[in-house]
Amino acid sequence: MDRLHHRWAALALLCLAQFMLIVDVTGMNLALPSIARDLDLGRAGLTWVAAAYTLCFGGLLLLGGRLADGLGRRRAFLIGLAAFTLASLISGVAHSGGQLIAGRAVQGVAAALLSPAALSIITTSFHGPERTKALGVWGAIAGGGAAVGVLVGGALTSGPGWRWVFFVNLPVGVAVAVLLPRLVPASLPARVLRDVDVPGALAATTTVGLVVYGLIHAGSDGWATMWTLVPLGGAVIGVGVLVAVERRAVDPLLRPGVVLERSVVAGTVVMFAATVVLITGFFLVSWYLQHRAGYSALKTGLVYVPVAVATGLGAHGASRMIGGAGAGASAGVGARLGFRGTAAVGFALAALGAGLLTRVPASGNAVVGVLPGFVVLSAGIGMVLVTATTVAMHRVGGEEATAGVVSGVVNTGHELGSALGVAVASILAAASIGPAGGGVGGFHTAFGVMVGVAVVAGVGVLRGLPAGRVEVGTGAGAVFMH
């Protein structure tokens, strides 16, 4: 197998590992009722089954990205993969809520090392239009994997049981661990690990962790509670501490010339906004189908199959629109759209899809009421996810020593968007999903707000994103910013 085929085969394995992480998150949501029955968990315990993973993953991503640069990308990926696989086994055999929560926390820690390492391998292995294509595949996994995860979670929970949501990770983890070293050469550490900015890492981890913790409680308890306001207030202080620490560090974790570069900031913000819209849609549609339309976990999962396809098609379309389709694209409409146009089109589709979802019916055919809008929304967000990642990661071709850190920053935007999306959805749709909720008015309100978010984001990218595109036939510096 030549080097070109090695790269694409390695991409398939890296995406399979990322797919495993995503399926584990969304599949878990459908398994929670069964877990509550089997392990005798109350509402608080169930909250922490989900939150333990999110809190550790989101809080440690920046440190994980720095470790990926310091340990070497392949080594960091394999360590994270091994830890995630072992934690999946621990979670699957759990016989108490505490054991399951501990397993989920370890999964989050492992994922915080695995995910940025995988993305940095991709961005340093591919250049120019090939990188755009590779990131298009990665974006399709990010959105489509979440939809497929609902189907997998529903099928496993309805079939062999919720424990198999974890057990299915074991063969995947072992297979990727065996095959990847044959395709991805070991790389020397891009930066010396002993120079890790420990105070900066602690400040960054604490700050992001406080934000995620506050948003989790905002979704379950509301915004005006101590468990929400105190962590979010602490996060504001944490940002100030982080800035002060980084200014004094000899080799700062978050180097201003990297993380404050326009493309990195813009890509991360767009990733955040797109994830808010996507996760809000996933949360509300899943709740609507199961608790208002009376669908089983498996039947709900089947609804997500065309959603996964739409997300993949949107991601593929974006990779062409920003110039990654090959020489034939350079003269076409897609290549002329560039970053701004592609993201704007994606958000416009998301707004249209959310607008259709504001009309979900109180009775009648739920699939007919949900699927058209959900498919359009997902296709649009698939486009935006690829654009955001490509914009943020394009600079890595010129400075591979920062690949892990930039990957961590982008992934942090995704995790914060996920946490905020669930919190916003829970609060806006409270009239329909609360303890005494009923009807569909809350769903209409929440999707109406998502229309506004998508419209504002779509207008914002026209000014905030660099007006660049991928030029065909260039090397590492294939993305030109205008």
Secondary structure, 3 states (H helix, E strand, C coil): CCHHHHHHHHHHHHHHHHHHHHHHHHHHHHHHHHHHHHHCCCHHHHHHHHHHHHHHHHHHHHHHHHHHHHHCHHHHHHHHHHHHHHHHHHHHCCCCHHHHHHHHHHHHHHHHHHHHHHHHHHHHHCCHHHHHHHHHHHHHHHHHHHHHHHHHHHHHHHCCCCCHHHHCHHHHHHHHHHHHHHHCCCCCCCCCHHHCCHHHHHHHHHHHHHHHHHHHHHHHHCCCCHHHHHHHHHHHHHHHHHHHHHHHCCCCCCCHHHHCCHHHHHHHHHHHHHHHHHHHHHHHHHHHHHHHCCCCHHHHHHHHHHHHHHHHHHHHHHHHHCCCCCHHHCCCHHHHHHHHHHHHHHHHHHHHHHHHHCCCCCCCCHHHHHHHHHHHHHHHHHHHHHHHHHHHHHHHHHCHHHHHHHHHHHHHHHHHHHHHHHHHHHHHCHHHHCCCCCCCHHHHHHHHHHHHHHHHHHHHHHHHCCCCEECCCCCCCCEECC
